[in-house]
Structures are given as C-alpha cells and as structure tokens.
C-alpha cells in the first residue's frame, strides 16, 4: 500500500508572502517534484532558466524557511524542501483575517498565472494530446450544488490527484504535467426579473 502523503502546513504570513512570486512557486514545485531535494543546476534545467536567475529567489525561500541550503557535495548548491521527505508544502488558510487572506490571494493568483502560461505553451504544441484516455491538455470551469457527502468526496479526489502528481520521477513516470485548481464556495445569484425559472 502506498505511503500516505503528509502536508507541511504554512500559516506564517512571511512564508506565504515569500511564495507570492510565480518564480518561487515554480522553484518549490520543482524541488518537490525532484524528490524534495535538488541542485540549482537541476532546478534550472527543469525550468528552462539559467541558474543565475534563480539565486535571488532561492535566497528568499531560504530566509522564509521554505527551503534549506545544503552543503555543496561537489555538484553545486543543493536545496531541500522544508516539507521533508514524502510531504509537500500546503497553505493553511485563515478566512476572515484580511492580511492573511491578501497574502494567500497573491499566491493563488500567482499559481493561476503559471497555469495560464502552461496552458498557452502546451496548446501551441502540435504533439499535445487533447482527447482520450491520455489527455494532457484540459482547461475547464464548472460549478454545481453538492451535499456535504459529495463535497467530502471532491476533497478526497483533489487530495488523491495531488498525491498522484507528487510522486518522484522514475522510469514509468515520463510525462511532466501541471494541474491547478481552485475550489471555492460561491453565492447563488438571484434570478433576474422576467427570467425563466
């Protein structure tokens, strides 16, 4: 049976603020995707960016306690996620607290910008799979009414998706994909006058 993935909660405003930059979100995702530890060269290669462009962001992440810089073992600077092995960083929300909510909103807006860029790059590729069982390109939004039981099932499925994508790369896992979602309660809008029921 697969080991249950642990979540490392982040609730300090300073840590959440450090994640507000899309570049830092991508660095954290990359480190976690490479097994919680990675060299600057590995991170740069995965992101398609020069290593020199990452050092500022890595220093911010180290200062915030989101990653730890490990001693150079002869292959360059290495960084370890604060979540540790078999875990991932997870934002802890504090609804109703204005400063905290503003910080979390900046992070979520950043991850949605990254998702938009990922989609834009992927749809331009002629080899992308957009239909069928191995579909890897999908943009959608849906809303609907759910019971408490159904909402619990939605959350279980989202947790399972996160765990599936957080597995370390190996010989069977050759496709790199990104998945971003927002689950939020919304207010039902009253029917306009004259609209059919």
VOBAFI-903569 format. One record per residue (C-alpha): residue number from 1; residue in three letters; chain; x, y, z. Coordinates in steps of 0.05 Angstrom, whole numbers, plus 5000, padded with zeros to 4 digits. Layout:
NUM | ALA | A | X | Y | Z
...
END
This chain:
1 | UNK | A | 5000 | 5000 | 5000
2 | UNK | A | 5026 | 5070 | 4982
3 | UNK | A | 5051 | 5113 | 5039
4 | UNK | A | 5002 | 5170 | 5054
5 | UNK | A | 5029 | 5237 | 5034
6 | UNK | A | 5039 | 5286 | 5091
7 | UNK | A | 5024 | 5360 | 5085
8 | UNK | A | 5070 | 5411 | 5117
9 | UNK | A | 5024 | 5469 | 5135
10 | UNK | A | 5045 | 5541 | 5122
11 | UNK | A | 5009 | 5594 | 5162
12 | UNK | A | 5063 | 5646 | 5175
13 | UNK | A | 5048 | 5708 | 5134
14 | UNK | A | 5123 | 5717 | 5118
15 | UNK | A | 5126 | 5647 | 5088
16 | UNK | A | 5062 | 5657 | 5048
17 | UNK | A | 5087 | 5724 | 5023
18 | UNK | A | 5152 | 5691 | 5000
19 | UNK | A | 5110 | 5645 | 4955
20 | UNK | A | 5072 | 5703 | 4922
21 | UNK | A | 5122 | 5706 | 4864
22 | UNK | A | 5106 | 5655 | 4809
23 | UNK | A | 5180 | 5642 | 4801
24 | UNK | A | 5185 | 5619 | 4873
25 | UNK | A | 5123 | 5575 | 4867
26 | UNK | A | 5155 | 5541 | 4807
27 | UNK | A | 5220 | 5531 | 4845
28 | UNK | A | 5183 | 5498 | 4904
29 | UNK | A | 5142 | 5454 | 4856
30 | UNK | A | 5206 | 5434 | 4820
31 | UNK | A | 5244 | 5416 | 4884
32 | UNK | A | 5184 | 5375 | 4909
33 | UNK | A | 5177 | 5343 | 4840
34 | UNK | A | 5250 | 5322 | 4841
35 | UNK | A | 5242 | 5286 | 4907
36 | UNK | A | 5246 | 5343 | 4958
37 | UNK | A | 5320 | 5357 | 4943
38 | UNK | A | 5353 | 5387 | 4882
39 | UNK | A | 5415 | 5423 | 4858
40 | UNK | A | 5409 | 5492 | 4827
41 | UNK | A | 5430 | 5461 | 4761
42 | UNK | A | 5373 | 5411 | 4765
43 | UNK | A | 5322 | 5465 | 4782
44 | UNK | A | 5348 | 5509 | 4725
45 | UNK | A | 5345 | 5452 | 4676
46 | UNK | A | 5273 | 5434 | 4695
47 | UNK | A | 5251 | 5507 | 4690
48 | UNK | A | 5290 | 5522 | 4626
49 | UNK | A | 5323 | 5581 | 4660
50 | UNK | A | 5395 | 5600 | 4675
51 | UNK | A | 5418 | 5581 | 4744
52 | UNK | A | 5440 | 5653 | 4758
53 | UNK | A | 5368 | 5676 | 4752
54 | UNK | A | 5346 | 5630 | 4809
55 | UNK | A | 5394 | 5650 | 4865
56 | UNK | A | 5355 | 5712 | 4888
57 | UNK | A | 5290 | 5671 | 4893
58 | UNK | A | 5326 | 5614 | 4929
59 | UNK | A | 5354 | 5663 | 4980
60 | UNK | A | 5283 | 5690 | 4993
61 | UNK | A | 5258 | 5618 | 5002
62 | UNK | A | 5316 | 5601 | 5049
63 | UNK | A | 5304 | 5664 | 5090
64 | UNK | A | 5230 | 5647 | 5096
65 | UNK | A | 5246 | 5576 | 5119
66 | UNK | A | 5213 | 5543 | 5059
67 | UNK | A | 5277 | 5510 | 5035
68 | UNK | A | 5344 | 5495 | 5067
69 | UNK | A | 5410 | 5503 | 5031
70 | UNK | A | 5452 | 5441 | 5040
71 | UNK | A | 5528 | 5437 | 5038
72 | UNK | A | 5557 | 5431 | 4969
73 | UNK | A | 5574 | 5357 | 4957
74 | UNK | A | 5615 | 5372 | 4895
75 | UNK | A | 5557 | 5381 | 4847
76 | UNK | A | 5535 | 5452 | 4864
77 | UNK | A | 5488 | 5483 | 4915
78 | UNK | A | 5432 | 5437 | 4936
79 | UNK | A | 5365 | 5455 | 4966
80 | UNK | A | 5318 | 5414 | 5009
81 | UNK | A | 5243 | 5430 | 5017
82 | UNK | A | 5222 | 5447 | 5087
83 | UNK | A | 5166 | 5396 | 5080
84 | UNK | A | 5216 | 5339 | 5084
85 | UNK | A | 5211 | 5271 | 5052
86 | UNK | A | 5143 | 5245 | 5028
87 | UNK | A | 5110 | 5311 | 5043
88 | UNK | A | 5093 | 5376 | 5009
89 | UNK | A | 5083 | 5447 | 5030
90 | UNK | A | 5010 | 5466 | 5039
91 | UNK | A | 4979 | 5534 | 5051
92 | UNK | A | 4938 | 5540 | 5115
93 | UNK | A | 4880 | 5588 | 5105
94 | UNK | A | 4854 | 5636 | 5158
95 | UNK | A | 4789 | 5662 | 5126
96 | UNK | A | 4766 | 5729 | 5151
97 | UNK | A | 4836 | 5754 | 5170
98 | UNK | A | 4848 | 5809 | 5120
99 | UNK | A | 4925 | 5810 | 5119
100 | UNK | A | 4929 | 5734 | 5116
101 | UNK | A | 4875 | 5729 | 5063
102 | UNK | A | 4911 | 5781 | 5020
103 | UNK | A | 4976 | 5740 | 5023
104 | UNK | A | 4941 | 5675 | 5005
105 | UNK | A | 4904 | 5710 | 4948
106 | UNK | A | 4971 | 5733 | 4919
107 | UNK | A | 4997 | 5662 | 4920
108 | UNK | A | 4934 | 5633 | 4888
109 | UNK | A | 4935 | 5688 | 4834
110 | UNK | A | 5008 | 5670 | 4820
111 | UNK | A | 4993 | 5596 | 4812
112 | UNK | A | 4936 | 5612 | 4765
113 | UNK | A | 4982 | 5656 | 4723
114 | UNK | A | 5031 | 5597 | 4719
115 | UNK | A | 4974 | 5551 | 4699
116 | UNK | A | 4953 | 5600 | 4644
117 | UNK | A | 5024 | 5603 | 4617
118 | UNK | A | 5029 | 5527 | 4620
119 | UNK | A | 4965 | 5520 | 4580
120 | UNK | A | 4986 | 5573 | 4529
121 | UNK | A | 5052 | 5538 | 4516
122 | UNK | A | 5020 | 5469 | 4512
123 | UNK | A | 4964 | 5487 | 4464
124 | UNK | A | 5015 | 5515 | 4415
125 | UNK | A | 5050 | 5446 | 4411
126 | UNK | A | 5027 | 5402 | 4354
127 | UNK | A | 5043 | 5338 | 4393
128 | UNK | A | 5000 | 5353 | 4454
129 | UNK | A | 4945 | 5302 | 4470
130 | UNK | A | 4878 | 5338 | 4477
131 | UNK | A | 4830 | 5280 | 4476
132 | UNK | A | 4823 | 5209 | 4501
133 | UNK | A | 4849 | 5169 | 4559
134 | UNK | A | 4919 | 5201 | 4557
135 | UNK | A | 4893 | 5272 | 4550
136 | UNK | A | 4944 | 5320 | 4578
137 | UNK | A | 4913 | 5387 | 4559
138 | UNK | A | 4848 | 5409 | 4592
139 | UNK | A | 4821 | 5476 | 4613
140 | UNK | A | 4753 | 5478 | 4645
141 | UNK | A | 4710 | 5511 | 4698
142 | UNK | A | 4647 | 5482 | 4727
143 | UNK | A | 4601 | 5497 | 4785
144 | UNK | A | 4546 | 5459 | 4817
145 | UNK | A | 4508 | 5443 | 4880
146 | UNK | A | 4536 | 5389 | 4926
147 | UNK | A | 4517 | 5355 | 4990
148 | UNK | A | 4565 | 5351 | 5049
149 | UNK | A | 4580 | 5279 | 5029
150 | UNK | A | 4594 | 5299 | 4957
151 | UNK | A | 4639 | 5357 | 4980
152 | UNK | A | 4678 | 5308 | 5023
153 | UNK | A | 4686 | 5264 | 4961
154 | UNK | A | 4710 | 5323 | 4919
155 | UNK | A | 4763 | 5339 | 4971
156 | UNK | A | 4785 | 5266 | 4974
157 | UNK | A | 4793 | 5265 | 4898
158 | UNK | A | 4832 | 5330 | 4898
159 | UNK | A | 4878 | 5303 | 4953
160 | UNK | A | 4888 | 5239 | 4912
161 | UNK | A | 4905 | 5279 | 4850
162 | UNK | A | 4957 | 5319 | 4889
163 | UNK | A | 4987 | 5254 | 4916
164 | UNK | A | 4990 | 5223 | 4846
165 | UNK | A | 5026 | 5283 | 4817
166 | UNK | A | 5075 | 5288 | 4876
167 | UNK | A | 5108 | 5221 | 4864
168 | UNK | A | 5181 | 5223 | 4847
169 | UNK | A | 5202 | 5214 | 4774
170 | UNK | A | 5222 | 5144 | 4753
171 | UNK | A | 5225 | 5101 | 4690
172 | UNK | A | 5149 | 5095 | 4687
173 | UNK | A | 5134 | 5168 | 4701
174 | UNK | A | 5158 | 5202 | 4638
175 | UNK | A | 5105 | 5256 | 4628
176 | UNK | A | 5112 | 5321 | 4665
177 | UNK | A | 5044 | 5355 | 4674
178 | UNK | A | 5018 | 5412 | 4717
179 | UNK | A | 4949 | 5416 | 4749
180 | UNK | A | 4920 | 5477 | 4783
181 | UNK | A | 4851 | 5483 | 4812
182 | UNK | A | 4810 | 5529 | 4856
183 | UNK | A | 4753 | 5503 | 4898
184 | UNK | A | 4712 | 5559 | 4927
185 | UNK | A | 4641 | 5568 | 4953
186 | UNK | A | 4602 | 5619 | 4913
187 | UNK | A | 4537 | 5656 | 4926
188 | UNK | A | 4478 | 5635 | 4884
189 | UNK | A | 4455 | 5694 | 4843
190 | UNK | A | 4381 | 5711 | 4848
191 | UNK | A | 4341 | 5702 | 4783
192 | UNK | A | 4332 | 5766 | 4742
193 | UNK | A | 4262 | 5791 | 4734
194 | UNK | A | 4228 | 5760 | 4674
195 | UNK | A | 4279 | 5703 | 4670
196 | UNK | A | 4250 | 5633 | 4664
197 | UNK | A | 4255 | 5592 | 4727
END
